[in-house]
Amino acid sequence: MSTDTLIADRIEIADLFSRFAGLLDERRWEDADTVFSDDVEVNSPRIQVRGIDKVVEYMRQAEVEGEHTQHTTTDLLVNIDGDQAAAQANSLVYYYRDGQPPHQTGGLRLVGTVVRTPSGWRFRETRITLAWLRKD
């Protein structure tokens, strides 16, 4: 793999993590196919499902009226192997209501597998682990 291709893949995978955070913060569930493969598997303390439809169904049901989130993703590490990559990152999540400071903050660890699809890189498997949670 050329250096240019490797760099382009790393940038696209970093963008994937940012698109995932944006999808969650903006509740754009109809855009789930821009971050997940059809057969995605998601494992977290709150959800263990396979398939993009199940993931979207869960995200819709998990919405809390009047509560918003702001996800920030850091410390991205990527190990690309052809059309697949192991990727991991940390995420800080701020839970807030309009015009108010966060009432809850959490630290998450995201670990998973991303795959190259005809539409670009997508999460095929992700494990989300809660590192800490602070309620204000």
Backbone as JSON Lines, residues from 0, in Angstrom:
{"i":0,"aa":"M","n":[0.85,-1.17,0.0],"ca":[0.0,0.0,0.0],"c":[0.89,1.23,0.0]}
{"i":1,"aa":"S","n":[0.58,2.18,-0.88],"ca":[1.4,3.38,-0.96],"c":[1.2,4.26,0.26]}
{"i":2,"aa":"T","n":[2.19,5.08,0.53],"ca":[2.1,6.0,1.66],"c":[0.92,6.95,1.5]}
{"i":3,"aa":"D","n":[0.69,7.43,0.26],"ca":[-0.44,8.33,0.02],"c":[-1.77,7.65,0.33]}
{"i":4,"aa":"T","n":[-1.92,6.39,-0.07],"ca":[-3.15,5.65,0.2],"c":[-3.32,5.44,1.69]}
{"i":5,"aa":"L","n":[-2.25,5.08,2.37],"ca":[-2.31,4.87,3.81],"c":[-2.73,6.15,4.54]}
{"i":6,"aa":"I","n":[-2.15,7.27,4.15],"ca":[-2.51,8.55,4.77],"c":[-3.97,8.89,4.48]}
{"i":7,"aa":"A","n":[-4.4,8.7,3.24],"ca":[-5.8,8.99,2.88],"c":[-6.75,8.1,3.68]}
{"i":8,"aa":"D","n":[-6.41,6.82,3.84],"ca":[-7.26,5.91,4.63],"c":[-7.32,6.36,6.08]}
{"i":9,"aa":"R","n":[-6.21,6.74,6.64],"ca":[-6.19,7.19,8.05],"c":[-7.05,8.45,8.23]}
{"i":10,"aa":"I","n":[-6.98,9.37,7.29],"ca":[-7.8,10.58,7.37],"c":[-9.28,10.21,7.27]}
{"i":11,"aa":"E","n":[-9.62,9.33,6.35],"ca":[-11.02,8.93,6.2],"c":[-11.54,8.21,7.44]}
{"i":12,"aa":"I","n":[-10.71,7.38,8.08],"ca":[-11.13,6.69,9.3],"c":[-11.29,7.68,10.45]}
{"i":13,"aa":"A","n":[-10.4,8.67,10.53],"ca":[-10.57,9.72,11.55],"c":[-11.88,10.47,11.31]}
{"i":14,"aa":"D","n":[-12.18,10.76,10.05],"ca":[-13.46,11.41,9.71],"c":[-14.64,10.52,10.09]}
{"i":15,"aa":"L","n":[-14.5,9.21,9.95],"ca":[-15.56,8.29,10.32],"c":[-15.92,8.44,11.79]}
{"i":16,"aa":"F","n":[-14.92,8.52,12.65],"ca":[-15.18,8.71,14.08],"c":[-15.89,10.05,14.32]}
{"i":17,"aa":"S","n":[-15.49,11.09,13.61],"ca":[-16.15,12.39,13.75],"c":[-17.58,12.35,13.23]}
{"i":18,"aa":"R","n":[-17.81,11.66,12.12],"ca":[-19.17,11.53,11.59],"c":[-20.05,10.75,12.56]}
{"i":19,"aa":"F","n":[-19.49,9.74,13.21],"ca":[-20.23,8.96,14.21],"c":[-20.66,9.87,15.36]}
{"i":20,"aa":"A","n":[-19.74,10.67,15.87],"ca":[-20.07,11.6,16.96],"c":[-21.15,12.58,16.52]}
{"i":21,"aa":"G","n":[-21.03,13.11,15.32],"ca":[-22.03,14.05,14.8],"c":[-23.39,13.4,14.65]}
{"i":22,"aa":"L","n":[-23.42,12.2,14.15],"ca":[-24.68,11.46,14.01],"c":[-25.37,11.32,15.36]}
{"i":23,"aa":"L","n":[-24.6,10.97,16.39],"ca":[-25.17,10.81,17.73],"c":[-25.66,12.15,18.28]}
{"i":24,"aa":"D","n":[-24.85,13.2,18.16],"ca":[-25.19,14.5,18.72],"c":[-26.4,15.13,18.02]}
{"i":25,"aa":"E","n":[-26.49,14.91,16.72],"ca":[-27.56,15.54,15.93],"c":[-28.76,14.61,15.73]}
{"i":26,"aa":"R","n":[-28.67,13.41,16.25],"ca":[-29.75,12.41,16.15],"c":[-30.18,12.18,14.7]}
{"i":27,"aa":"R","n":[-29.19,12.05,13.84],"ca":[-29.45,11.82,12.41],"c":[-29.47,10.32,12.13]}
{"i":28,"aa":"W","n":[-30.43,9.63,12.71],"ca":[-30.48,8.17,12.62],"c":[-30.62,7.7,11.17]}
{"i":29,"aa":"E","n":[-31.27,8.52,10.33],"ca":[-31.45,8.14,8.93],"c":[-30.1,8.09,8.19]}
{"i":30,"aa":"D","n":[-29.05,8.66,8.77],"ca":[-27.72,8.64,8.15],"c":[-26.82,7.55,8.72]}
{"i":31,"aa":"A","n":[-27.4,6.6,9.44],"ca":[-26.61,5.54,10.08],"c":[-25.75,4.79,9.07]}
{"i":32,"aa":"D","n":[-26.24,4.66,7.83],"ca":[-25.47,3.93,6.82],"c":[-24.22,4.67,6.38]}
{"i":33,"aa":"T","n":[-24.05,5.93,6.82],"ca":[-22.82,6.66,6.5],"c":[-21.71,6.35,7.49]}
{"i":34,"aa":"V","n":[-22.04,5.64,8.58],"ca":[-21.01,5.27,9.55],"c":[-20.96,3.77,9.84]}
{"i":35,"aa":"F","n":[-22.05,3.04,9.59],"ca":[-22.1,1.61,9.91],"c":[-22.27,0.77,8.66]}
{"i":36,"aa":"S","n":[-21.67,-0.42,8.67],"ca":[-21.96,-1.41,7.65],"c":[-23.33,-2.02,7.97]}
{"i":37,"aa":"D","n":[-23.96,-2.65,6.99],"ca":[-25.28,-3.26,7.22],"c":[-25.26,-4.3,8.32]}
{"i":38,"aa":"D","n":[-24.15,-5.03,8.43],"ca":[-24.07,-6.12,9.41],"c":[-23.32,-5.71,10.69]}
{"i":39,"aa":"V","n":[-23.31,-4.42,10.99],"ca":[-22.57,-3.91,12.15],"c":[-22.98,-4.64,13.43]}
{"i":40,"aa":"E","n":[-22.02,-4.81,14.29],"ca":[-22.26,-5.37,15.62],"c":[-21.82,-4.32,16.64]}
{"i":41,"aa":"V","n":[-22.73,-3.96,17.55],"ca":[-22.44,-2.95,18.58],"c":[-22.59,-3.61,19.95]}
{"i":42,"aa":"N","n":[-21.55,-3.45,20.75],"ca":[-21.56,-3.96,22.13],"c":[-21.17,-2.83,23.06]}
{"i":43,"aa":"S","n":[-22.04,-2.55,24.01],"ca":[-21.77,-1.52,25.02],"c":[-22.5,-1.93,26.29]}
{"i":44,"aa":"P","n":[-22.32,-1.17,27.36],"ca":[-23.05,-1.51,28.58],"c":[-24.57,-1.45,28.4]}
{"i":45,"aa":"R","n":[-25.04,-0.69,27.4],"ca":[-26.48,-0.51,27.21],"c":[-27.07,-1.26,26.03]}
{"i":46,"aa":"I","n":[-26.24,-1.79,25.13],"ca":[-26.77,-2.41,23.91],"c":[-25.82,-3.49,23.41]}
{"i":47,"aa":"Q","n":[-26.37,-4.61,22.98],"ca":[-25.63,-5.67,22.31],"c":[-26.51,-6.14,21.16]}
{"i":48,"aa":"V","n":[-26.24,-5.62,19.96],"ca":[-27.07,-5.96,18.8],"c":[-26.21,-6.12,17.56]}
{"i":49,"aa":"R","n":[-26.8,-6.78,16.57],"ca":[-26.16,-6.94,15.25],"c":[-27.16,-6.47,14.2]}
{"i":50,"aa":"G","n":[-26.66,-5.68,13.26],"ca":[-27.48,-5.19,12.16],"c":[-27.81,-3.72,12.33]}
{"i":51,"aa":"I","n":[-27.67,-3.0,11.23],"ca":[-27.87,-1.55,11.28],"c":[-29.29,-1.18,11.7]}
{"i":52,"aa":"D","n":[-30.29,-1.95,11.28],"ca":[-31.67,-1.64,11.66],"c":[-31.87,-1.75,13.17]}
{"i":53,"aa":"K","n":[-31.25,-2.73,13.8],"ca":[-31.36,-2.9,15.26],"c":[-30.66,-1.75,15.99]}
{"i":54,"aa":"V","n":[-29.53,-1.32,15.45],"ca":[-28.8,-0.2,16.06],"c":[-29.64,1.07,15.99]}
{"i":55,"aa":"V","n":[-30.22,1.35,14.83],"ca":[-31.04,2.55,14.67],"c":[-32.26,2.47,15.58]}
{"i":56,"aa":"E","n":[-32.89,1.32,15.64],"ca":[-34.05,1.15,16.52],"c":[-33.68,1.47,17.96]}
{"i":57,"aa":"Y","n":[-32.55,0.97,18.42],"ca":[-32.11,1.24,19.78],"c":[-31.87,2.74,19.99]}
{"i":58,"aa":"M","n":[-31.15,3.38,19.05],"ca":[-30.83,4.8,19.22],"c":[-32.09,5.65,19.3]}
{"i":59,"aa":"R","n":[-33.08,5.33,18.49],"ca":[-34.35,6.07,18.55],"c":[-35.02,5.89,19.91]}
{"i":60,"aa":"Q","n":[-35.04,4.67,20.42],"ca":[-35.7,4.38,21.7],"c":[-34.94,4.97,22.89]}
{"i":61,"aa":"A","n":[-33.62,5.17,22.74],"ca":[-32.8,5.66,23.85],"c":[-32.83,7.19,24.0]}
{"i":62,"aa":"E","n":[-33.46,7.87,23.06],"ca":[-33.52,9.33,23.15],"c":[-34.21,9.76,24.44]}
{"i":63,"aa":"V","n":[-33.66,10.79,25.08],"ca":[-34.25,11.37,26.28],"c":[-34.77,12.75,25.9]}
{"i":64,"aa":"E","n":[-36.06,12.97,26.11],"ca":[-36.69,14.24,25.75],"c":[-35.94,15.42,26.39]}
{"i":65,"aa":"G","n":[-35.56,16.39,25.56],"ca":[-34.93,17.61,26.05],"c":[-33.44,17.48,26.37]}
{"i":66,"aa":"E","n":[-32.88,16.29,26.27],"ca":[-31.46,16.1,26.57],"c":[-30.67,16.03,25.26]}
{"i":67,"aa":"H","n":[-29.53,16.7,25.26],"ca":[-28.63,16.71,24.11],"c":[-27.28,16.15,24.53]}
{"i":68,"aa":"T","n":[-26.49,15.78,23.55],"ca":[-25.13,15.31,23.83],"c":[-24.13,16.06,22.97]}
{"i":69,"aa":"Q","n":[-22.91,16.09,23.49],"ca":[-21.78,16.59,22.71],"c":[-20.65,15.6,22.9]}
{"i":70,"aa":"H","n":[-20.3,14.89,21.83],"ca":[-19.22,13.89,21.86],"c":[-17.94,14.52,21.34]}
{"i":71,"aa":"T","n":[-16.85,14.3,22.04],"ca":[-15.53,14.68,21.54],"c":[-14.69,13.42,21.53]}
{"i":72,"aa":"T","n":[-14.03,13.18,20.42],"ca":[-13.25,11.96,20.24],"c":[-11.77,12.31,20.16]}
{"i":73,"aa":"T","n":[-10.95,11.56,20.92],"ca":[-9.52,11.85,20.97],"c":[-8.71,10.56,20.9]}
{"i":74,"aa":"D","n":[-7.41,10.72,20.75],"ca":[-6.44,9.63,20.87],"c":[-6.72,8.47,19.92]}
{"i":75,"aa":"L","n":[-7.07,8.79,18.7],"ca":[-7.38,7.77,17.7],"c":[-6.12,7.0,17.31]}
{"i":76,"aa":"L","n":[-6.24,5.69,17.36],"ca":[-5.18,4.79,16.89],"c":[-5.78,3.87,15.84]}
{"i":77,"aa":"V","n":[-5.07,3.7,14.72],"ca":[-5.58,2.9,13.6],"c":[-4.48,1.97,13.11]}
{"i":78,"aa":"N","n":[-4.84,0.71,12.89],"ca":[-3.93,-0.26,12.31],"c":[-4.61,-0.85,11.08]}
{"i":79,"aa":"I","n":[-4.21,-0.37,9.91],"ca":[-4.85,-0.76,8.65],"c":[-4.21,-2.03,8.1]}
{"i":80,"aa":"D","n":[-5.07,-2.96,7.68],"ca":[-4.64,-4.21,7.05],"c":[-5.52,-4.43,5.82]}
{"i":81,"aa":"G","n":[-5.11,-3.86,4.7],"ca":[-5.89,-3.98,3.47],"c":[-7.19,-3.2,3.56]}
{"i":82,"aa":"D","n":[-8.32,-3.91,3.41],"ca":[-9.63,-3.26,3.42],"c":[-10.3,-3.32,4.78]}
{"i":83,"aa":"Q","n":[-9.51,-3.53,5.81],"ca":[-10.02,-3.62,7.18],"c":[-9.02,-2.94,8.09]}
{"i":84,"aa":"A","n":[-9.51,-2.41,9.2],"ca":[-8.61,-1.76,10.16],"c":[-9.13,-1.95,11.57]}
{"i":85,"aa":"A","n":[-8.21,-2.13,12.49],"ca":[-8.52,-2.08,13.92],"c":[-8.37,-0.63,14.32]}
{"i":86,"aa":"A","n":[-9.37,-0.1,15.02],"ca":[-9.33,1.3,15.41],"c":[-9.81,1.45,16.84]}
{"i":87,"aa":"Q","n":[-9.24,2.42,17.54],"ca":[-9.67,2.69,18.91],"c":[-9.5,4.17,19.2]}
{"i":88,"aa":"A","n":[-10.34,4.66,20.13],"ca":[-10.29,6.07,20.5],"c":[-10.93,6.24,21.87]}
{"i":89,"aa":"N","n":[-10.7,7.39,22.45],"ca":[-11.39,7.8,23.68],"c":[-12.45,8.81,23.29]}
{"i":90,"aa":"S","n":[-13.51,8.86,24.09],"ca":[-14.57,9.82,23.83],"c":[-15.06,10.41,25.15]}
{"i":91,"aa":"L","n":[-15.21,11.72,25.16],"ca":[-15.86,12.41,26.28],"c":[-17.25,12.79,25.8]}
{"i":92,"aa":"V","n":[-18.25,12.51,26.63],"ca":[-19.62,12.81,26.27],"c":[-20.21,13.73,27.33]}
{"i":93,"aa":"Y","n":[-20.71,14.86,26.87],"ca":[-21.36,15.82,27.75],"c":[-22.86,15.75,27.48]}
{"i":94,"aa":"Y","n":[-23.64,15.58,28.54],"ca":[-25.1,15.53,28.45],"c":[-25.63,16.85,29.01]}
{"i":95,"aa":"Y","n":[-26.47,17.55,28.24],"ca":[-26.92,18.86,28.65],"c":[-28.33,19.13,28.13]}
{"i":96,"aa":"R","n":[-28.93,20.17,28.66],"ca":[-30.22,20.68,28.19],"c":[-29.97,22.07,27.62]}
{"i":97,"aa":"D","n":[-30.82,22.49,26.7],"ca":[-30.62,23.78,26.03],"c":[-30.25,24.89,27.01]}
{"i":98,"aa":"G","n":[-29.14,25.58,26.71],"ca":[-28.72,26.74,27.48],"c":[-28.19,26.45,28.87]}
{"i":99,"aa":"Q","n":[-28.01,25.19,29.22],"ca":[-27.54,24.83,30.55],"c":[-26.21,24.09,30.45]}
{"i":100,"aa":"P","n":[-25.39,24.17,31.5],"ca":[-24.15,23.39,31.49],"c":[-24.46,21.91,31.62]}
{"i":101,"aa":"P","n":[-23.51,21.05,31.3],"ca":[-23.75,19.61,31.38],"c":[-24.18,19.17,32.78]}
{"i":102,"aa":"H","n":[-25.16,18.28,32.82],"ca":[-25.59,17.68,34.09],"c":[-24.99,16.29,34.28]}
{"i":103,"aa":"Q","n":[-24.31,15.81,33.23],"ca":[-23.66,14.5,33.3],"c":[-22.53,14.48,32.27]}
{"i":104,"aa":"T","n":[-21.43,13.86,32.64],"ca":[-20.28,13.73,31.74],"c":[-19.77,12.31,31.85]}
{"i":105,"aa":"G","n":[-19.38,11.73,30.72],"ca":[-18.86,10.37,30.74],"c":[-17.62,10.23,29.88]}
{"i":106,"aa":"G","n":[-16.78,9.3,30.28],"ca":[-15.59,8.95,29.5],"c":[-15.77,7.56,28.94]}
{"i":107,"aa":"L","n":[-15.63,7.43,27.62],"ca":[-15.83,6.16,26.95],"c":[-14.56,5.72,26.23]}
{"i":108,"aa":"R","n":[-14.43,4.44,26.06],"ca":[-13.37,3.84,25.25],"c":[-14.05,3.15,24.08]}
{"i":109,"aa":"L","n":[-13.7,3.52,22.86],"ca":[-14.26,2.93,21.65],"c":[-13.2,2.06,20.99]}
{"i":110,"aa":"V","n":[-13.54,0.8,20.76],"ca":[-12.62,-0.13,20.11],"c":[-13.42,-0.9,19.07]}
{"i":111,"aa":"G","n":[-12.86,-1.05,17.88],"ca":[-13.64,-1.78,16.89],"c":[-12.89,-2.07,15.61]}
{"i":112,"aa":"T","n":[-13.67,-2.57,14.67],"ca":[-13.17,-2.9,13.35],"c":[-13.92,-2.05,12.34]}
{"i":113,"aa":"V","n":[-13.18,-1.42,11.46],"ca":[-13.78,-0.68,10.36],"c":[-13.38,-1.36,9.06]}
{"i":114,"aa":"V","n":[-14.27,-1.28,8.07],"ca":[-14.03,-1.93,6.79],"c":[-14.25,-0.94,5.66]}
{"i":115,"aa":"R","n":[-13.48,-1.16,4.58],"ca":[-13.64,-0.35,3.38],"c":[-14.84,-0.91,2.61]}
{"i":116,"aa":"T","n":[-15.79,-0.05,2.29],"ca":[-16.95,-0.43,1.49],"c":[-16.93,0.4,0.21]}
{"i":117,"aa":"P","n":[-17.79,0.11,-0.75],"ca":[-17.84,0.96,-1.95],"c":[-18.16,2.42,-1.62]}
{"i":118,"aa":"S","n":[-18.78,2.66,-0.47],"ca":[-19.13,4.02,-0.06],"c":[-18.11,4.63,0.89]}
{"i":119,"aa":"G","n":[-17.03,3.92,1.18],"ca":[-16.01,4.42,2.1],"c":[-15.91,3.55,3.34]}
{"i":120,"aa":"W","n":[-15.11,3.99,4.29],"ca":[-14.89,3.22,5.52],"c":[-16.14,3.28,6.41]}
{"i":121,"aa":"R","n":[-16.48,2.11,7.01],"ca":[-17.64,2.0,7.89],"c":[-17.29,1.13,9.09]}
{"i":122,"aa":"F","n":[-17.96,1.37,10.22],"ca":[-17.81,0.5,11.39],"c":[-18.5,-0.82,11.1]}
{"i":123,"aa":"R","n":[-17.79,-1.93,11.27],"ca":[-18.4,-3.26,11.18],"c":[-18.64,-3.82,12.58]}
{"i":124,"aa":"E","n":[-17.79,-3.42,13.5],"ca":[-17.94,-3.88,14.88],"c":[-17.39,-2.8,15.79]}
{"i":125,"aa":"T","n":[-18.11,-2.52,16.86],"ca":[-17.61,-1.55,17.83],"c":[-17.98,-1.99,19.23]}
{"i":126,"aa":"R","n":[-17.01,-1.83,20.12],"ca":[-17.21,-2.11,21.54],"c":[-17.0,-0.79,22.29]}
{"i":127,"aa":"I","n":[-18.01,-0.41,23.03],"ca":[-17.98,0.84,23.77],"c":[-17.96,0.49,25.25]}
{"i":128,"aa":"T","n":[-16.93,0.95,25.94],"ca":[-16.78,0.67,27.36],"c":[-16.83,1.98,28.14]}
{"i":129,"aa":"L","n":[-17.63,2.01,29.18],"ca":[-17.7,3.18,30.05],"c":[-16.5,3.15,30.98]}
{"i":130,"aa":"A","n":[-15.67,4.19,30.92],"ca":[-14.51,4.29,31.81],"c":[-14.9,4.98,33.11]}
{"i":131,"aa":"W","n":[-15.75,6.02,33.01],"ca":[-16.19,6.75,34.19],"c":[-17.43,7.56,33.84]}
{"i":132,"aa":"L","n":[-18.17,7.94,34.88],"ca":[-19.38,8.74,34.72],"c":[-19.49,9.7,35.9]}
{"i":133,"aa":"R","n":[-19.73,10.96,35.6],"ca":[-19.91,11.96,36.66],"c":[-21.26,12.63,36.46]}
{"i":134,"aa":"K","n":[-22.08,12.59,37.51],"ca":[-23.37,13.28,37.49],"c":[-23.25,14.51,38.35]}
{"i":135,"aa":"D","n":[-23.61,15.67,37.76],"ca":[-23.49,16.93,38.5],"c":[-24.79,17.26,39.22]}
